[in-house]
Amino acid sequence: MPKSPKAGDRELAELALQLGRMAYADCCAGGLTHGQWAALRFFARANRFSRTVSAFADYHATTRATASQTISTLVKQRYLTRRRSQRDGRSTRFDLTRPSRQLLQDDPFESVVVAARQLAPSARDKTAQCLRRMLGELAAVRGRGLFGICPLCQHLQINEADSAESYACELLREPLEPEETHQICAHFVPKAG
């Protein structure tokens, strides 16, 4: 039996693109557009510092105007609530509502999550590591920021006092709840190495 050929640069990039396109193919369920589903997913996973129009626009690689229109529609449909930031009073933060959380339980994207679950844990870790690196390279070339989670970010501070760990964001000078450390953040800077 002939050996399986090694994947080339273009093939890997095309596979990533094809996976993304296939994931989007079934995402217009529940009366929502691709962008609206993407927004709900983003706000479900983003930390409190990143649930803004500009962070969603950057994450989704779209304009602020398009992101604002998508979010305004979701607010009108009562899938998101708008709240003034307590940190500066100028920016607005968006949070999911109960109806949007219920809608996300039937998210068509879950079929992609199930497909990822079929990989062995070591293969998932390696694939995630490789995709993060590819995203980092592309973001650097295009002058875009990255998004990530606290354990992979250089801003995470872990304080080990009184036999319990506590967490904080060094950049924002804010304490973090343990569950927040696994939410995506717009202020992410990968740790060196």
N, C-alpha and C positions, 0 to 999 in steps of 0.2 A: 504494500500500500504506500502511495507517495506521501511524503512529509507535507504537513500543512505549511503553506508559505508564511513567512514572517510579515506582520503588518507593516506597511510603509506609512510615512507621515501623512500622505493624502488620504489613504484608506482609513486611518485612525480618525482624522478630522471629519471625513465623510460619515463614518459610523456614528460619531457624536452628533453630527447634524441630523442624520436620519433618525436617531433615537429621539431627538427633540421634536422633529416633525411628526413622528408617529405618536408621540405623547400628546401633541396638540391636536391631532386629528379627531379625537373623541371628546374634546374639552368644551364643546358648546352645549352641554347638558344643563338642565335646570333653568333655562331661559337666560343664561349669562353668556357673555362673549369670552373669547380667549383672555383678553386683557382684564376683564372683571374677575375671572377665576384666578388669574395670576395675582391680582391685587389681594383677593381674599387669602390666598395661600401665603403671600408675603406678610400680611398683617397678622396672620396666625402664627408665624414663625419669628417675626422680628421682635427685638427687645424694645423697651419703652422709649429708648433714645432714637430709634430708627423708624418708628411708625409715623413717618411724615411723607408729604407729597414728593419732596425732592429725593428722599432715600428710595422710595418706590420707583421713581423715574430712573434713578441711577441703576438700581438692581435689575429693572426690567429693560434697560437700555432704550428708553423712550424719552420724549421731550417732557418738560414740566407741564406744558399745556395739555398734552394727551393724558398724562398721569392725573392731573387735576380734574379733567373731565370724567375719567373713569371713576375716580374716587367720589366725585360729586354725585354721580349716578348711583353708586353704592350707598351713599348717605341718604339720598332720596328714597331708595328702596328699603331703607332701614337695615342694611347689612353692616353698616359702619356707623359709629358715633364720632362726633368731632369734639375735641377737648383742647382748651388752651394749655400750652405748656406751663407747668409750674416752675420750671427752671428759668425761663426768660420772659414769659408772658406774651412774646411776639409770635412764636411758632405755634402750629396746631398739630396735635397728635390725634391719631385715629385708632379706634379700638373696635374689635368685633362685637357684634350683638349676639344674643341667643339664637335668632333665626339664621345668622351666618354660620355659627358653630354647628347648628343642625344640618345646614346645607353642605358643609364641608365633610360631614360623615358620609355623604354620597358623592364625593369628589371623583370625577372620572380619572384623575391622575393616579388614583390608588392602584390602578392596574400596572403602572410603571413601578410603583413602590413594591408591589407583589413580585414583579419580574426581578427587581434588584434583590429581593429577599431570597431568591432561588440561588444566588451566588453563595459560595462558602464565605464565612466571615473574613478570612484572610484575603480572599479575592475582592470582597467589598472594600476592605481597608486599602488595598493596593490600588484599586480602580479610583477610589475617592482621592487618594494621594496624587495619582497621575492627573486626574481632572482638575484638582486644585492648582497643580503646577501649570497646566495648560491655560487655565483661566488667569493665573498670575502673569504669565507671559503675554497673553493677549491684552490684558488690562494695562500692562506697562507700555506696550506698543501703541495702544489707542489712547493713552493718557487718562484712563478711568480708574476709579477706586475699586477695591475689593470688598467683599462681604465675607464674614466668617463668624466663628464662634469663639468664645473667650479662651478655652483651653489651648487654642492655636494662636492666640493674639499676644503680642508683646506688652499690651496695656494691662493685662490681668495681674492683679496683686492677690496673693494668697497669704492670709494672716493666720498663723497657727498659735492661738492663745487660748488658755483655759480649756485645753483638750478638745476644742472644736474649731474647725476651719471656718473662716469668714472670707468673703471675697469683695473686691472693689475694683473699679476701673480707674487706673492711674491717670489716664487722659482726662476723663470727665470729673474726676474726684468725687465719685459717687459709690456708695455701697451697692453690692449686687446680691440678690437672693440666689441660692444655689441653682434654682431652675432657670434663672436668667442667663447663667453662664453657657447654656446650650441653645440660646436663641440667637438668630443671626443679627449682626451689628454692622451698621454703615461706617463705624469708626475703626473698623478692623485693620490691623497691621500685622502681617504674619511674623511669627517669631523667627529669628535668624536660624538658618540651618534646617 
